Amino acid sequence: CRHAEALAFVPTMTKVWPKPGLPFDSRAQSFLTAVHTAPEKNPFKEPRNPWGFFDLVKAFFLGVTLFPLRVVFIVIFLLLARLLAGFSIIGLGRTAFECGTAQPLGPGRRFFQSGVSGCCRLVLLCLGYHWISVHGKLANRSDAGLLVCNHMSFLDAVVLFVQTKACFVAKKEVGSYFFLGAIIKALQPIFIDRLDPDSRTKVKAEIERRARSQGFPPVLVFPEGTCTNGRALIGFKVGAFGALEPVQPIVLRYPNSHLDPSWVGRVSLPALVMRLMLQFTNRVSVVFLPVAKAEGSDPVAFTSRVRGIMAEELGVPVTAHSYDDVLLSVKAEQVLGTDTAASNVQFSTIQKLVGLTVNGASDLLQQFRVADRNGDGQIDITELAATMGLSPQSETVRWLMTMLDVDESGTLDYREYIAGFAFLSHQMRDQQVLETAFNAFDADGDGFIDLRELLLLLRQSSPQTTEEEARSVLSLALSGSHVEAEQAPATLSAAQPSPRITRAAFVAFCQRDAALSSTLLRAAQNSNSAAPTTAWGDPEGTTPSPLATPKPVITAAPEEIKAAVEIQRIQRGRR
């Protein structure tokens, strides 16, 4: 039933946009193009590590010679690291590893911690990393207490700990891992508790405290939040940059010719470790870039500038992808049972433009599975038409298919479906809100809004509204709209008969002029606030869309009406 309700808006949509060629086309095309990127820039595409003839010969030779020795020495070095880590944290209580109460390790403990670092370097040696190419220099602790780096592999943290002795941010559970838990604690990580709703705030404060404290080692953060294949830099999380402390960017590269160690998609960690140990040698490059300082007080701008510096050094583009793309891909594979790595939509862009959440996207995934009747992971025009209850030859179905099929493959994958129908659902919700607002203004129910009705309603939220101000609002609403008169006057005077605006003209005005229409919508909202509702614009108490969010009651000030009118006049003059 829930899926059927979610699908209900599809046939309703055909009544609102029954023909192609409407202004909606350009908005939809702009949105759908914005959330798609070229496949070669997909940062989550799995690396291709085929077993060629040379790889098979190499694996056979190393498998009976060097591989067994590497395994034995890795076990020995890990045991030694565990012993040294135990000495470095012996006697420390739980508060020594919690945000706000952790203290720097003393000289004796740091001695054993250095031993752990040495063991980590020997483990890298056994994995084939005989040399670590270093360019640039780690900044002095007084110059930068925060390090940021791109994230490609499970090796990143080990390589950078060997080079910087920095502490990391890690989930709390890893501190309890058998055998490895003590080694991780010896690195003095900042633990984040996913069950604690305040944990993110505490971690952010702890990062700032350690970055400013000379006693702690520098804090290393992977601002991407997940591993990528290194083909692009995805969106950086702003949290680590919020304190506007000096940051030293670090760039990692793995210039291997026979094996890509990127840990993305469905790459198995044990299989990847084994492939690394079956190489004669592996290569890694660490580049320490100059310290970056904030210019101003905007952490978002600071984050963007640092990301640009790192992308320029790497020679890769930046994209709007985020960790939510990974969550969505995993969910899609669970629901659809197919490989979704080839699909490439920037989910963060969808979130920003239409407010879709990961849970909302999961609901759309369920819809996709229902619509995909043959279970091939693609929706063709026949399946789309069946979902909408129309013929495949329908002009509306063909227009919708052309609109959503951005890659022009003739079918819709799950990401095209989510992006397109999230946009359509968002537009449908706005349409229903505007219809409700018109009903609030149309006091006598004759299907028109005249000056008297507009003035009465505006005065409910702003008693000081004058007739001239209401007349100006009505004049702006009529200009460029289809009204009863053949041509609407640019400005209405008191001597002219009061014109009336139709429902279609009101909706078109609100979609066209967002700044002034927000004032009208708030006034309409106040008039409806007395009615019991579950969500504004839902007077009958029906269940709101999973994508919808209730809007609070806001009172419009007279200055807001005047300012909105003036802004619209200036914008129209410029046009």
TORVEX-674972 format. One record per residue (C-alpha): x, y, z. Coordinates in steps of 0.5 Angstrom, whole numbers, padded with zeros to 4 digits, always signed. Layout:
BEGIN
XYZ;...
//
This chain:
BEGIN
+0000+0000+0000;+0006+0005+0002;+0009+0004-0005;+0002+0005-0009;+0001+0011-0005;+0008+0013-0007;+0006+0012-0014;+0000+0015-0014;+0003+0022-0016;+0005+0019-0023;-0002+0019-0027;-0004+0026-0023;+0002+0029-0026;+0000+0028-0033;-0006+0032-0032;-0002+0038-0029;+0003+0037-0035;-0001+0034-0041;+0003+0036-0046;+0011+0037-0048;+0014+0044-0049;+0012+0047-0043;+0017+0052-0038;+0017+0045-0034;+0022+0042-0039;+0028+0047-0039;+0027+0047-0031;+0027+0039-0031;+0033+0039-0036;+0037+0043-0032;+0036+0039-0026;+0037+0032-0029;+0043+0035-0033;+0046+0038-0026;+0046+0031-0022;+0049+0027-0028;+0056+0027-0029;+0060+0023-0035;+0062+0016-0033;+0069+0017-0034;+0069+0022-0028;+0065+0017-0023;+0069+0017-0017;+0066+0010-0014;+0067+0006-0021;+0071-0001-0019;+0078-0001-0021;+0080-0006-0026;+0085-0011-0024;+0085-0017-0029;+0089-0023-0028;+0093-0022-0035;+0098-0028-0037;+0104-0024-0034;+0100-0023-0027;+0099-0031-0027;+0106-0032-0028;+0108-0027-0023;+0103-0030-0018;+0106-0037-0019;+0113-0035-0018;+0112-0031-0012;+0106-0035-0009;+0112-0041-0008;+0117-0036-0006;+0116-0029-0003;+0109-0030-0001;+0110-0035+0005;+0115-0031+0008;+0111-0024+0007;+0106-0027+0011;+0110-0030+0016;+0113-0023+0017;+0107-0019+0017;+0104-0024+0023;+0111-0023+0027;+0111-0015+0026;+0103-0015+0028;+0105-0019+0034;+0110-0014+0036;+0106-0008+0034;+0101-0011+0039;+0106-0012+0045;+0109-0005+0044;+0102-0002+0044;+0100-0005+0050;+0106-0002+0053;+0104+0005+0051;+0097+0005+0053;+0098+0001+0060;+0094+0004+0066;+0090+0009+0062;+0083+0009+0063;+0077+0010+0059;+0077+0017+0060;+0084+0018+0056;+0080+0016+0050;+0074+0020+0050;+0073+0027+0047;+0074+0033+0052;+0078+0029+0057;+0084+0025+0053;+0091+0028+0054;+0097+0028+0050;+0102+0021+0052;+0108+0022+0056;+0115+0021+0053;+0115+0014+0055;+0109+0012+0052;+0111+0016+0046;+0117+0012+0046;+0113+0005+0045;+0108+0009+0040;+0114+0010+0036;+0115+0003+0036;+0108+0002+0033;+0110+0006+0028;+0116+0003+0026;+0112-0004+0026;+0107-0001+0021;+0113+0001+0016;+0115-0006+0016;+0108-0009+0015;+0108-0004+0009;+0115-0007+0007;+0112-0014+0007;+0106-0011+0002;+0111-0009-0003;+0112-0002-0001;+0119-0002-0001;+0120+0006-0002;+0115+0011+0000;+0116+0017-0005;+0115+0024-0001;+0115+0031-0004;+0115+0037+0000;+0115+0037+0008;+0111+0036+0014;+0109+0043+0017;+0111+0045+0024;+0106+0043+0029;+0106+0050+0031;+0104+0052+0024;+0099+0047+0022;+0095+0042+0027;+0090+0040+0022;+0092+0035+0016;+0087+0033+0011;+0088+0028+0005;+0084+0025+0000;+0082+0018+0001;+0083+0012-0004;+0085+0006+0000;+0085+0002+0007;+0093+0003+0006;+0092+0011+0007;+0092+0011+0014;+0098+0007+0015;+0102+0010+0010;+0100+0017+0013;+0101+0015+0021;+0108+0013+0019;+0110+0019+0016;+0106+0024+0020;+0105+0020+0027;+0098+0024+0027;+0092+0022+0030;+0085+0020+0026;+0078+0020+0027;+0075+0013+0028;+0069+0010+0030;+0068+0008+0037;+0067+0000+0035;+0074-0001+0032;+0077+0001+0039;+0074-0006+0042;+0077-0010+0036;+0080-0017+0038;+0088-0016+0037;+0088-0009+0033;+0084-0005+0038;+0090-0004+0043;+0094-0002+0036;+0089+0003+0034;+0088+0006+0041;+0096+0007+0041;+0095+0012+0036;+0090+0016+0040;+0085+0017+0035;+0078+0021+0036;+0073+0016+0037;+0066+0018+0034;+0060+0014+0037;+0054+0013+0032;+0049+0012+0037;+0050+0018+0041;+0046+0024+0037;+0051+0029+0040;+0058+0025+0038;+0059+0029+0032;+0059+0036+0036;+0063+0033+0041;+0068+0030+0035;+0068+0037+0032;+0070+0040+0039;+0075+0035+0040;+0078+0036+0033;+0079+0044+0034;+0082+0043+0041;+0087+0038+0039;+0089+0042+0033;+0090+0048+0038;+0094+0044+0043;+0101+0044+0042;+0102+0037+0046;+0098+0033+0042;+0100+0030+0035;+0097+0034+0029;+0090+0031+0027;+0089+0028+0020;+0082+0028+0017;+0080+0025+0011;+0074+0030+0009;+0071+0026+0003;+0069+0021+0008;+0069+0015+0004;+0074+0012-0001;+0074+0013-0008;+0078+0011-0014;+0082+0017-0015;+0079+0020-0021;+0076+0026-0018;+0075+0029-0011;+0068+0029-0008;+0065+0033-0004;+0069+0035+0003;+0065+0035+0009;+0066+0042+0012;+0066+0040+0020;+0074+0040+0020;+0075+0047+0017;+0069+0050+0022;+0075+0053+0027;+0078+0056+0021;+0085+0053+0023;+0091+0053+0019;+0091+0047+0015;+0096+0043+0011;+0093+0039+0005;+0096+0032+0003;+0096+0029-0003;+0096+0021-0004;+0098+0017-0010;+0099+0010-0012;+0102+0010-0019;+0102+0002-0020;+0102+0000-0027;+0099-0007-0025;+0095-0006-0019;+0090-0001-0017;+0089-0001-0009;+0083+0003-0009;+0078+0000-0004;+0071+0002-0007;+0065-0002-0010;+0065-0009-0008;+0073-0010-0008;+0074-0015-0003;+0079-0013+0003;+0083-0020+0003;+0083-0021-0004;+0086-0014-0005;+0091-0015+0001;+0093-0022-0003;+0094-0018-0010;+0099-0013-0006;+0103-0019-0004;+0103-0022-0010;+0107-0016-0013;+0114-0015-0014;+0114-0008-0011;+0108-0003-0010;+0109+0005-0010;+0106+0010-0006;+0107+0018-0007;+0106+0023-0001;+0106+0030-0003;+0106+0035+0003;+0103+0042+0000;+0104+0049+0003;+0099+0050+0009;+0093+0054+0007;+0090+0059+0012;+0083+0062+0012;+0081+0068+0008;+0075+0071+0012;+0070+0067+0016;+0067+0063+0011;+0068+0055+0013;+0065+0053+0006;+0069+0058+0002;+0075+0055+0006;+0073+0048+0005;+0072+0049-0003;+0079+0053-0003;+0083+0047+0000;+0079+0042-0004;+0081+0046-0011;+0088+0046-0009;+0088+0039-0008;+0085+0037-0014;+0090+0042-0018;+0096+0038-0015;+0092+0031-0017;+0090+0034-0024;+0083+0031-0023;+0076+0035-0023;+0072+0036-0017;+0065+0033-0017;+0059+0034-0012;+0059+0026-0010;+0058+0025-0003;+0058+0019+0002;+0050+0019+0001;+0052+0016-0006;+0055+0010-0003;+0050+0009+0002;+0045+0009-0004;+0049+0004-0008;+0049-0001-0003;+0042+0000-0002;+0040-0001-0009;+0044-0007-0010;+0040-0010-0004;+0033-0008-0007;+0035-0009-0014;+0040-0015-0013;+0044-0012-0019;+0051-0009-0020;+0050-0001-0019;+0057+0001-0020;+0056+0004-0027;+0051+0009-0025;+0053+0016-0024;+0049+0021-0021;+0051+0026-0016;+0046+0025-0010;+0048+0031-0006;+0046+0035-0012;+0039+0032-0011;+0039+0033-0004;+0040+0041-0005;+0035+0042-0010;+0029+0038-0008;+0031+0036-0001;+0031+0029-0002;+0033+0024+0003;+0037+0018+0003;+0030+0015+0006;+0026+0018+0001;+0031+0015-0004;+0030+0008-0001;+0022+0009-0002;+0023+0011-0010;+0028+0005-0010;+0022+0001-0008;+0018+0004-0013;+0023+0003-0019;+0023-0005-0017;+0015-0005-0018;+0016-0001-0024;+0022-0006-0027;+0017-0012-0029;+0022-0016-0032;+0027-0015-0027;+0033-0013-0031;+0035-0007-0027;+0032-0002-0033;+0026+0001-0034;+0024+0001-0042;+0018+0006-0045;+0013+0000-0044;+0014-0001-0037;+0014+0006-0036;+0007+0007-0039;+0005+0001-0035;+0006+0004-0029;+0003+0011-0031;-0003+0007-0034;-0002+0010-0041;-0001+0007-0048;+0007+0007-0050;+0005+0011-0056;+0002+0016-0051;+0005+0023-0053;+0006+0024-0045;+0010+0018-0044;+0014+0019-0050;+0016+0026-0047;+0017+0024-0040;+0022+0018-0043;+0026+0023-0047;+0026+0028-0041;+0029+0023-0036;+0033+0019-0040;+0039+0023-0040;+0044+0019-0043;+0040+0017-0049;+0040+0010-0048;+0033+0008-0049;+0032+0006-0042;+0032+0009-0035;+0037+0006-0029;+0035+0007-0022;+0039+0013-0021;+0036+0017-0027;+0029+0014-0024;+0030+0017-0017;+0033+0024-0020;+0027+0025-0025;+0021+0023-0020;+0024+0026-0014;+0024+0033-0019;+0017+0031-0021;+0015+0030-0014;+0018+0036-0012;+0014+0040-0017;+0007+0036-0016;+0008+0038-0008;+0009+0046-0010;+0003+0045-0015;-0001+0043-0009;+0001+0048-0004;+0000+0054-0009;-0007+0051-0011;-0009+0051-0003;-0006+0058-0003;-0010+0060-0008;-0016+0057-0005;-0014+0061+0002;-0014+0068-0002;-0021+0066-0006;-0026+0068+0000;-0032+0068-0004;-0030+0062-0008;-0031+0065-0015;-0025+0062-0018;-0022+0069-0018;-0017+0074-0013;-0019+0081-0014;-0016+0087-0010;-0021+0087-0004;-0019+0079-0003;-0012+0080-0003;-0012+0086+0001;-0016+0083+0007;-0012+0077+0007;-0005+0081+0007;-0008+0085+0013;-0009+0079+0017;-0001+0078+0017;+0001+0085+0016;-0005+0090+0019;-0001+0096+0016;-0001+0094+0009;-0004+0099+0005;-0009+0099-0001;-0003+0102-0006;+0002+0096-0003;-0004+0091-0005;-0005+0094-0012;+0002+0094-0013;+0003+0086-0011;-0003+0085-0016;+0000+0089-0021;+0006+0085-0021;+0002+0078-0021;-0002+0080-0027;+0004+0083-0031;+0006+0077-0036;+0000+0073-0034;-0006+0070-0038;-0012+0074-0035;-0019+0076-0036;-0017+0082-0040;-0014+0082-0047;-0008+0086-0044;-0006+0087-0037;-0004+0094-0035;+0004+0095-0033;+0001+0099-0027;-0006+0099-0024;-0009+0106-0021;-0014+0107-0017;-0019+0110-0022;-0018+0103-0026;-0023+0098-0025;-0020+0092-0020;-0018+0087-0024;-0018+0079-0022;-0013+0074-0023;-0015+0067-0025;-0012+0061-0021;-0007+0059-0027;-0004+0066-0027;-0003+0066-0019;+0000+0059-0020;+0005+0062-0026;+0006+0068-0022;+0008+0064-0016;+0013+0060-0020;+0016+0065-0023;+0017+0071-0018;+0019+0067-0012;+0021+0073-0007;+0015+0076-0007;+0010+0070-0008;+0013+0067-0001;+0010+0073+0002;+0003+0071-0001;+0004+0064+0001;+0006+0066+0008;-0001+0070+0008;-0005+0064+0006;-0001+0060+0011;-0004+0064+0016;-0011+0064+0014;-0011+0056+0014;-0007+0056+0021;-0014+0055+0025;-0016+0049+0021;-0013+0042+0024;-0008+0040+0019;-0002+0034+0019;+0002+0038+0014;+0001+0045+0011;-0004+0045+0005;-0006+0038+0008;-0013+0040+0011;-0016+0034+0010;-0011+0030+0014;-0008+0026+0009;-0001+0023+0010;+0004+0028+0007;+0009+0025+0002;+0015+0022+0005;+0019+0028+0001;+0015+0033+0004;+0017+0038+0010;+0012+0042+0014;+0012+0049+0014;+0012+0053+0020;+0007+0059+0021;+0011+0066+0019;+0008+0073+0020;+0010+0077+0014;+0012+0084+0016;+0010+0090+0012;+0017+0092+0011;+0018+0085+0008;+0012+0086+0003;+0015+0093+0001;+0022+0090+0000;+0019+0084-0004;+0015+0089-0009;+0021+0093-0010;+0026+0088-0011;+0021+0085-0016;+0020+0092-0020;+0028+0093-0020;+0029+0086-0023;+0023+0087-0028;+0027+0093-0030;+0033+0090-0031;+0030+0085-0036;
//
